[in-house]
Amino acid sequence: MFYLDSAATTPVRPEVLEAMMPYLTREFGNPSSHHTVGEAAASALADARARVAAVLGMRRSDVVFTSGGTEANNLAVKGIAIAAHLQRGARRVVTTAIEHESLLESADYLRRVHGFTVDLAPVDDGGRIDPAAFTDLLHDDTALISVGYANNEIGTIQDAATLAAAASAAGVPLHLDAVQAAGWLPLRATGADALSIAGHKLGAPKGTGVLAVRGRIPLEPLLHGGGQERGRRSGTENVAGAVAVATALELAEREREEAAARVTALRDDFVARVHDLLPTARLTGDPVHRLPGTASFVFPGTSGEAILLELERRGIVSSSGSACAAGSDEPSHVLVAIGIDPDLARTAVRFTFPRSLSQSLALVADALAASVAAVGSAG
């Protein structure tokens, strides 16, 4: 079986499982407990925090462990925006229409419940933000900018440095959803004030993640209680999960440059072969500024779901887009936002490759062509 849905989740790496296992068995203490068992857990948690901070180029105290990317994005958008409103009356958030649902729904919550204005920065037909139009949206009452470093459906990469420079000049915090970018793109020099990461995209278990927020940025917590995570996320910490995400992030960063170059070459060969075999197929997203491991297409006159079923019959697992929108009959909001007709958007198929990919994808392209032909014959 070819598993080509790594943007949805990845298997737990053996090194990660080995690192976290002691904290699922003999080292079971609560890190808030003041005895030797608890102190051992606290030491492991502190070490994991330091390791994450080192990869991100941030301070240990900036790192908040979460249950995943969705919680990290919710905490960033709601926590930073509400704190800015409480401190200086800001009531405006800037994002785009192509973001992950956890960003868009958090921004909509601020609009519905707290009266915020949500400004959507325009994107081009590849999903890239227009820097000039983006800058025009920054006002004195802007509380937060929150965008994806790389899009989870089409793989388009934003110019983080340019966005960060504009945000800094305007005095507005920039949050980057780096859930898909981690392990593919550099995280240390983005200029962002906050970054979200999900462990299960990197070889850690589901239910692990990080929000890193620079200490100068006020953050209102979503979870209240015992004051863990420096008061920014109460609740007994998942020590094994923290160790897991730290280990997975370190490994991914260590391998990143080599993996990105290798997978980019294999992806480009795959895209070229798909276009040779299926001339009407359209690659979605920016053709240049895209994640190494993402190739997403639309196929006019077909059904994306039908193609996926045909592919699985041939031993290839992929997806039609975000796993967080699974079961929805609606066309991808990302594809519609970049100008693709809703009916055409329903034909989307997304291939996302593992960092370990080392073999040609010619057989996958051949199977895709056969699957599209089978769907067309059935129609």
C-alpha positions, 0 to 999 in steps of 0.5 A: 500500500502507498500511504500518501496522506501524510498531511492528515497524519503520520505513523509514530516514529520508533524513536519517538515511541521509545523516548515516550515509553518510560513516561507511560509506564514507570515514570508516571508522576504528576509534574506538579507533585512535590516529591521524587516521582513528580519531580522526575516528571517535571524534569522530563517536561522541562527538558522537552520544553527546552528542546522544542524551544531550541528548534524554534529559536525561542525561549523555554518559557515561550513553549506551551504544550497543547493537545494538537494543532487545533488547540494551539490555533484556538489558543493563539487566535482567541488568547492573543486577540482577547488579551490585546482587546483587554489591554488596548481595546483592539478588536480586529483580526487579519487572516485569509479565506484559505486557512484551516478551520481552526483559525477561521472558526476561532476568528468567527467566534471572536466576531460573533461573541466579542464583536471583533472585525475579521479582515480577510487578506486577499490571495492570488489564484495560487493562494499567496497573500498580496503583501501590499493589500495585506499591509493596507489591512493593518490598523491601530486596532488590529489585535492579531494577524493569523495565517498559515505558513503553508496551506494544508490543502494546496501546500502553498507557502507564504512569504513569512519574512515579508508578512512578519516585517509588515506586522512588526512595522504596524506593531501587530503580533503575527501568528503562523500556523506551522502545522504543515510547515514543520519538518519541511520549512525553517522555523527559526527565522520566520519573524513570527510572534507565535507558532502552532505545531501538531505532533502527529504530522511529525511522527508523534502521537495524535493529541500532542502539540505546541503553541510557542508564544514570545513572552512579550505577547499577552495571552489570555488562557482558554483553560483555567484551573491549576495554573500549569504552563505558566498560567497559559494552559491549566491542566495536568501536563501530558509528559509523555506527549511533550517528550514525544513532540520534542523528539519528533520535532528534533528528528524532523529538523535534523532531517529537514534540508535533505528530506525537502530536497529529495522529496521535491525532486520526486514530487516534481517528477510525479507532477510532470508525469500526471500532466503527461498522462492527464493533460486536463489535470490542473495542479492547485496551489502555487507552482513554485512556492509549495511544500515539497510533499504536496501535490493537489489536483482537480480533474474536470468532469470527474468526482474526487471521491470516486477517484479516491475509491479507485485509487484505494482499490489499486493500493493507494491511499490519498485524500480530497483535502483536509481531514478536518472536513471529512464527511462534508459534501461542500467543496473545499473552501480553500479551492473556492477562495482561490477562484476554482469553480465549486463543481471543479473543486469537488474533483480534488485529489490531494497527495501528500508524501512522507519525509522518508519518500525515496522511490519514484512515484511513476506507478502512482501516476499510472494508477491515477490515470487509470483511476480517472479513466475508470471514473470517466467510463463509469460516468 
